């Protein structure tokens, strides 16, 4: 069923003039949500919220119905998010529609809670602080989920999203309920929360640099930020003291930023992370002693080494200090030719199509059929050109915005191939012929559909090679696959390494590497990895 038809079918189920005036009516509607069909359930929840916004019930009924909706709403949104989370960019039409639908339902939920706060509800003429704290906490949560969803989909934030969040938190400060504990039905351990903790968790997650994380890392960062945000405090900046390095200004449309970058006098707040850093230090010490991550509350789906690496990466941004750049970045102009995929990268670095060395050549069915189809063509150059197009060896052209000795910031404003964060690529600047290996460090889709990417060059001039498992018995052979070799670069502390397809690395595994000759190597340790490769140090045997 198409989206428009599905929407009409959903609306037909609920009379347009229905006023949800009591808990029984609301609970009955919510109990019938088709949670097995996330698309339809999202439409029905959205329509349910519309009815509350258009014809609100009494304040307490309104709040209880919104609270009853929370678990179903979050479950449905998470199911829909599977359509676009961890997908290459730019998003396809179906993925983009699901993303917009989820963002819209988060925004509508925040509006509904804010609307509920405006309805009369008092005790002896006094404001019910507990109720107000809960409503503002939910507003912060749902407005924050708009930001989180953009991070997870690697989409640029639209104007106004941070200002909306700051407005809700400012209200909590003004009413004196910012640190008043409220129950949180979404917390897996049943812990309470408060407005400041919810706000700080979002600041920490954004400060960590989410566009450069894998989805798994992003999930852990959010989990840890939620868990540890009560250890962090937020304070007005004392005008008599020097500004801290990073502040959040409640009148600016952004999260934590350098105090030097503020363009106006506003409402700056400083963050005290002393207890947070102490907690991270203690946890890392225990991880290094072999304590399991689940015993430390880090989660059951991650190893100790993985958690330690991620905590080490988080320490610098969460210490509220700006990292000094290893290499000075400067503005640049011109274009760069970018290729992705082992086959295309191997072709451009080697200057020729990959083939099995010497007597080990063998053709795949696809290669054989292609050769048969074009056997009548005498022009080998024309055949090669057609073959390149078939295999997707063409470049994408990106604009170079700025560069340093270690990387580039690129923009592609025209349609092209899909890219994903942390994948391998080759890059050749418009005025050169050298193809370097690089990795996508962060990736973001602009609202107009263009892509912005941060690219880190891998050290050394790459060599296209072929690898296969070393023969363990006389006469044992196997097919070679594409790989790359990087030399040691002593000035950067980089050891010689191989770039291999995922899953090839095992400690002390022996491989046969073919360059101009065969050599046998032993793999030592993984020195890096990405979405589609592993970088491994080695020694020649």
C-alpha positions in Angstrom: 0.0 0.0 0.0 1.4 3.4 -0.9 2.1 6.1 1.7 -0.8 8.3 0.6 -3.3 5.4 0.6 -2.0 4.2 4.0 -2.5 7.6 5.5 -6.1 7.8 4.2 -6.8 4.3 5.6 -5.5 5.3 9.0 -7.4 8.6 9.1 -10.6 6.7 8.1 -10.3 4.6 11.3 -10.5 7.7 13.6 -13.3 10.1 13.1 -12.0 13.6 12.2 -14.0 15.2 15.0 -13.2 12.7 17.7 -12.2 14.5 20.9 -10.1 12.3 23.3 -11.6 13.7 26.5 -10.9 10.9 28.9 -8.3 8.3 29.8 -10.4 5.3 28.7 -10.8 6.6 25.2 -7.2 7.4 24.8 -6.0 4.1 26.3 -8.4 2.2 24.0 -6.9 3.9 20.9 -3.3 3.2 22.1 -4.0 -0.4 22.9 -5.0 -1.0 19.3 -1.8 0.3 17.8 -0.5 -2.1 15.1 3.0 -2.3 16.5 3.9 -5.1 14.1 3.5 -2.6 11.3 5.7 0.3 12.2 4.7 2.4 9.3 1.0 2.3 10.1 1.6 2.5 13.8 3.6 5.7 13.3 0.7 7.2 11.3 -1.7 6.3 14.0 0.4 7.7 16.8 0.9 10.9 14.8 -2.8 11.3 14.3 -3.4 10.6 18.0 -1.0 13.4 18.9 -2.8 15.7 16.4 -6.1 15.1 18.1 -4.6 16.0 21.5 -3.1 19.2 20.0 -6.3 20.2 18.2 -8.8 19.4 21.0 -6.9 19.0 24.2 -8.4 17.1 27.2 -8.0 18.3 30.8 -4.4 18.8 31.8 -3.9 15.7 33.9 -5.6 13.5 31.3 -3.4 15.0 28.6 -0.2 14.3 30.5 -1.2 10.7 31.4 -2.0 10.0 27.8 1.3 11.4 26.6 3.1 9.3 29.2 1.3 6.2 28.1 2.4 6.9 24.5 6.1 7.1 25.2 7.2 3.4 25.0 5.1 2.7 21.9 6.3 5.9 20.2 10.0 5.1 20.9 9.6 1.5 19.8 7.9 2.5 16.5 10.4 5.2 15.8 13.3 2.8 16.3 11.7 0.3 14.0 11.3 3.0 11.3 14.9 4.2 11.8 16.2 0.8 10.6 15.4 2.0 7.1 18.0 4.7 7.2 20.4 4.2 10.0 23.8 2.9 8.9 23.0 3.4 5.2 25.3 4.9 2.6 24.7 8.5 1.6 22.9 10.2 0.0 19.8 8.5 1.4 17.4 7.1 -1.2 13.8 8.3 -1.4 12.4 5.5 0.8 15.1 6.0 3.4 14.7 9.8 3.4 10.9 9.5 3.8 11.3 7.3 6.8 13.8 9.8 8.3 11.5 12.7 7.8 8.6 10.7 9.4 10.6 9.9 12.5 11.8 13.5 12.9 8.3 14.8 12.5 6.9 12.5 15.2 9.7 13.5 17.7 8.8 17.2 17.0 5.1 16.6 17.4 5.6 14.8 20.7 7.7 17.7 22.0 5.0 20.2 20.9 2.3 18.1 22.6 4.1 18.1 26.0 4.8 21.9 25.6 1.1 22.4 24.9 0.2 20.3 27.9 2.3 22.6 30.1 0.1 25.6 29.1 -3.1 23.9 30.4 -4.2 24.8 34.0 -3.0 22.4 36.7 -2.3 23.6 40.1 -2.4 22.7 43.8 -3.9 25.4 46.0 -3.2 28.0 43.3 0.5 27.1 43.2 2.4 25.6 40.3 2.9 21.9 40.5 6.7 21.8 40.3 6.9 18.0 39.9 4.5 18.0 37.0 6.3 21.0 35.3 9.7 19.3 35.8 8.4 16.1 34.1 6.9 18.0 31.2 10.1 20.0 30.5 12.2 16.9 30.9 10.1 15.2 28.1 10.3 18.3 25.9 14.1 18.2 26.3 14.1 14.5 25.5 12.0 14.7 22.4 13.7 17.9 21.1 17.0 16.2 21.7 15.9 13.1 19.8 15.5 15.4 16.7 19.2 16.1 17.0 20.1 12.5 17.7 18.1 11.3 14.7 20.0 13.7 12.4 23.3 12.4 13.8 22.3 8.8 13.3 21.2 9.4 9.7 24.3 11.6 9.2 22.1 14.6 8.1 23.0 18.2 8.7 21.0 19.9 11.4 18.4 22.4 10.2 18.3 25.9 11.7 16.6 26.3 15.0 16.9 22.8 16.5 19.4 23.8 19.2 17.5 27.0 20.0 14.3 24.9 20.6 16.2 22.7 23.0 17.8 25.7 24.8 14.4 27.2 25.2 13.0 24.2 27.0 16.1 24.0 29.3 15.9 27.8 30.0 12.3 27.3 31.1 13.4 24.6 33.6 16.1 27.0 35.0 13.6 29.9 35.2 11.0 27.8 37.1 13.6 26.3 39.4 13.0 22.7 38.4 16.2 22.0 36.4 17.5 19.4 38.8 14.2 18.2 40.3 14.2 14.4 39.9 11.4 12.9 37.7 10.6 9.3 36.9 11.7 8.0 33.5 9.9 5.0 32.1 12.4 4.7 29.2 15.4 4.1 31.5 16.2 0.4 31.4 17.2 0.4 35.1 14.2 2.4 36.3 16.4 5.3 37.4 15.0 8.8 37.7 16.4 11.8 35.8 16.1 15.6 35.6 16.2 18.3 33.0 19.8 19.3 33.5 21.0 15.7 33.1 18.9 15.2 29.9 20.3 18.4 28.5 23.9 17.6 29.4 23.7 14.1 27.9 22.8 15.7 24.5 25.7 18.3 24.8 28.2 15.5 25.5 26.9 13.3 22.7 27.2 16.2 20.2 30.6 17.3 21.5 32.0 13.8 20.9 31.7 14.3 17.1 28.9 11.9 16.2 29.3 12.2 12.4 32.7 10.4 12.8 31.4 7.4 14.8 30.1 4.1 13.6 26.5 3.5 14.5 27.7 1.0 17.2 30.0 3.6 18.7 27.3 6.3 18.5 24.9 4.1 20.4 27.5 3.4 23.2 28.4 7.1 23.4 24.7 8.0 23.9 24.3 5.3 26.5 27.3 6.4 28.5 26.3 10.1 28.2 22.9 9.3 29.6 24.4 7.2 32.3 27.1 9.7 33.4 25.3 13.0 32.8 24.2 13.3 36.5 28.0 13.6 37.3 28.2 16.8 35.3 27.0 20.2 36.5 26.0 23.3 34.5 26.6 26.8 35.9 26.2 30.4 34.7 29.5 32.0 33.7 30.8 34.4 36.2 31.4 37.7 34.4 34.2 38.5 36.8 36.2 35.4 35.8 37.8 34.5 32.5 35.6 32.5 30.2 36.2 28.7 30.1 37.5 27.3 26.8 34.1 25.8 25.9 30.6 27.2 26.8 27.0 26.6 25.7 25.1 29.8 25.0 21.4 29.4 25.5 20.8 32.2 23.0 22.8 30.6 20.2 21.7 27.9 17.8 24.5 25.4 18.6 25.8 23.1 21.4 29.1 23.6 23.2 31.4 25.9 21.3 34.7 27.8 21.9 34.0 30.9 24.0 36.1 32.8 21.5 33.7 31.9 18.7 30.7 33.5 20.4 29.4 36.4 18.3 27.2 38.1 20.9 26.8 38.5 24.6 24.1 36.0 25.5 23.5 33.4 28.3 26.6 31.4 28.5 26.9 28.3 30.7 30.0 26.5 31.7 30.2 22.8 32.4 32.0 21.1 35.3 33.2 17.7 34.2 35.5 16.9 37.1 33.5 14.0 38.4 32.9 12.6 34.9 36.6 12.6 34.0 37.4 10.9 37.4 34.7 8.2 36.6 36.2 7.6 33.1 39.7 7.3 34.6 38.6 4.8 37.2 36.7 2.7 34.6 39.7 2.6 32.2 41.9 1.4 35.0 39.5 -1.4 35.8 39.2 -2.3 32.1 43.0 -2.6 31.9 42.9 -4.9 34.9 40.6 -7.2 33.0 37.2 -6.3 34.6 34.4 -7.1 32.1 32.5 -4.1 30.6 29.2 -5.5 31.7 30.4 -5.4 35.4 31.2 -1.7 34.9 27.8 -0.9 33.5 29.2 -0.3 30.0 27.1 -2.9 28.2 27.2 -6.5 27.4 27.7 -6.0 23.6 31.3 -4.7 23.6 34.8 -6.0 24.6 37.1 -4.4 27.1 39.6 -3.3 24.5 36.8 -1.7 22.4 35.5 0.2 25.4 38.9 1.4 26.4 39.7 2.7 22.9 36.3 4.5 22.7 36.8 6.0 26.2 40.3 7.2 25.3 38.8 8.8 22.2 36.1 10.5 24.3 38.4 11.8 27.0 39.7 14.8 25.0 36.3 16.3 23.9 34.7 15.5 27.2 37.5 17.2 29.1 36.1 20.5 27.6 39.3 21.4 25.8 39.9 21.8 22.1 42.3 19.4 20.5 45.3 20.9 18.9 45.6 20.0 15.2 48.5 17.8 14.4 48.8 19.5 11.0 47.8 23.0 10.1 44.7 23.2 7.9 44.4 25.9 5.2 41.8 26.8 2.6 42.1 25.1 -0.8 40.4 25.2 -4.1 40.1 22.9 -7.1 38.7 19.4 -7.3 39.8 15.9 -6.4 39.1 12.6 -8.1 37.8 10.0 -5.6 37.3 6.3 -6.2 35.8 3.8 -3.8 35.7 0.0 -3.6 38.8 -2.3 -3.6 38.5 -3.0 -7.4 38.3 0.6 -8.5 41.0 1.8 -6.1 43.3 -1.1 -7.1 42.9 -0.2 -10.7 43.7 3.5 -10.3 46.7 2.9 -8.1 48.2 0.1 -10.2 47.2 1.6 -13.5 45.9 -1.7 -14.8 43.1 -4.2 -14.3 43.7 -6.9 -11.7 44.6 -10.3 -12.8 45.9 -13.5 -11.2 49.7 -13.5 -11.2 51.5 -15.8 -13.7 50.0 -19.3 -13.9 47.3 -18.7 -11.2 45.0 -16.8 -13.5 41.3 -17.8 -13.4 38.2 -16.1 -14.7 34.9 -15.6 -12.8 31.7 -16.3 -14.7 31.1 -12.6 -15.0 34.5 -12.0 -16.5 34.2 -15.0 -18.9 30.8 -13.8 -20.2 32.1 -10.3 -20.7 35.1 -11.5 -22.7 32.8 -13.7 -24.8 30.3 -10.9 -25.5 33.1 -8.6 -26.7 35.2 -11.1 -28.5 34.4 -9.6 -31.9 35.9 -6.2 -30.9 39.4 -5.6 -32.1 40.0 -2.3 -30.3 41.4 -3.4 -27.0 41.4 0.2 -25.7 37.7 0.4 -26.4 37.1 -3.0 -24.6 39.0 -1.8 -21.6 37.0 1.4 -21.4 33.7 -0.6 -21.5 35.1 -3.0 -18.9 36.0 -0.1 -16.6 32.5 1.3 -16.8 31.0 -2.1 -16.1 33.1 -2.5 -13.0 32.5 1.0 -11.7 36.0 2.2 -12.1 35.0 5.8 -12.9 35.9 8.7 -10.5 33.6 10.9 -8.5 34.6 14.6 -8.6 34.6 16.4 -5.3 35.4 20.0 -4.5 38.4 20.6 -2.0 37.3 23.0 0.7 40.5 22.9 2.8 43.4 20.6 3.3 46.3 19.8 5.6 49.3 17.4 5.4 47.1 14.7 6.8 43.7 15.1 5.1 41.1 17.0 3.3 37.6 18.4 3.7 35.6 17.8 0.6 32.2 18.7 -0.8 30.2 17.0 -3.5 27.2 19.0 -4.6 26.2 16.9 -7.6 24.7 13.4 -7.7 27.2 10.5 -7.6 28.1 7.3 -5.9 26.9 6.5 -2.4 29.5 6.8 0.3 29.6 5.6 3.9 31.5 6.7 7.0 34.9 5.0 7.6 35.2 3.4 4.2 38.4 3.2 2.2 39.0 5.4 -0.9 41.6 6.7 -3.2 42.0 10.4 -3.8 43.9 12.2 -6.6 44.0 16.0 -6.7 43.2 17.7 -9.9 46.7 19.0 -10.5 48.4 15.7 -9.8 48.6 12.0 -10.9 49.4 10.4 -7.5 46.5 8.4 -6.1 46.7 8.3 -2.3 44.8 5.9 0.0 42.5 7.6 2.5 39.6 6.9 4.8 36.3 8.8 5.4 36.6 10.1 8.9 33.2 11.8 9.0 30.4 12.1 6.6 27.3 14.3 6.5 24.5 15.0 4.0 23.5 18.6 3.6 19.8 19.6 3.4 20.2 20.2 -0.3 21.4 16.7 -0.9 25.2 17.4 -1.2 27.7 15.5 0.8 30.4 16.9 3.1 33.3 14.6 4.1 36.4 14.7 6.3 39.1 12.6 4.7 42.2 11.3 6.4 45.1 10.3 4.2 46.9 7.0 5.1 50.6 7.5 5.5 53.0 6.6 2.6 52.7 6.0 -1.1 50.5 3.0 -1.6 51.3 0.0 -3.8 48.6 -2.2 -5.3 49.4 -5.9 -4.5 47.8 -9.3 -4.5 47.5 -11.5 -1.5 46.4 -15.1 -0.7 46.8 -17.4 2.3 50.2 -18.9 2.4 50.3 -22.5 1.3 50.4 -24.9 4.3 51.1 -28.0 2.3 53.1 -28.8 -0.9 51.1 -28.0 -4.0 48.3 -26.1 -2.1 47.3 -23.0 -4.0 44.5 -20.5 -3.9 43.3 -17.4 -5.8 44.8 -14.0 -5.1 42.7 -11.1 -4.0 43.3 -7.3 -4.2 45.2 -5.6 -1.4 47.5 -2.6 -0.8 50.9 -2.2 0.8 51.9 1.0 2.7 55.6 1.6 3.5 56.9 2.6 7.0 57.0 6.3 7.5 59.3 6.9 10.5 58.6 10.6 10.7 55.0 9.8 11.5 55.7 6.7 13.6 53.9 4.6 11.0 55.0 1.0 10.4 54.7 -0.9 7.2 51.3 -2.3 6.7 48.9 -4.1 4.5 45.3 -3.0 3.6 43.2 -6.1 3.5 39.6 -7.0 3.0 37.6 -7.3 6.3 38.1 -10.6 8.1 41.5 -11.4 6.7 43.4 -10.5 9.8 44.4 -13.1 12.4 47.5 -12.6 14.7 50.5 -14.3 13.2 48.6 -15.4 10.1 50.9 -16.0 7.1 50.1 -14.6 3.7 51.7 -14.8 0.3 52.0 -11.3 -1.2 52.7 -10.7 -4.9 54.2 -7.5 -6.1 56.8 -8.0 -8.8 57.7 -11.2 -7.0 56.2 -13.5 -4.4 57.0 -13.0 -0.7 55.8 -14.6 2.5 54.7 -12.3 5.4 53.4 -12.8 8.9 50.7 -10.5 10.2 51.4 -8.8 13.5 48.6 -6.6 14.7 45.7 -4.5 13.5 46.7 -0.8 13.4 43.4 0.4 11.9 40.2 -0.6 10.3 37.1 0.8 8.6 33.8 -0.1 7.1 35.4 -2.2 4.3 39.0 -2.8 5.2 41.6 -3.8 7.9 45.0 -2.2 8.1 47.6 -4.7 9.5 51.3 -4.5 10.3 53.5 -7.3 9.1 57.0 -8.7 8.8 58.6 -10.4 5.8 59.6 -14.0 6.5 
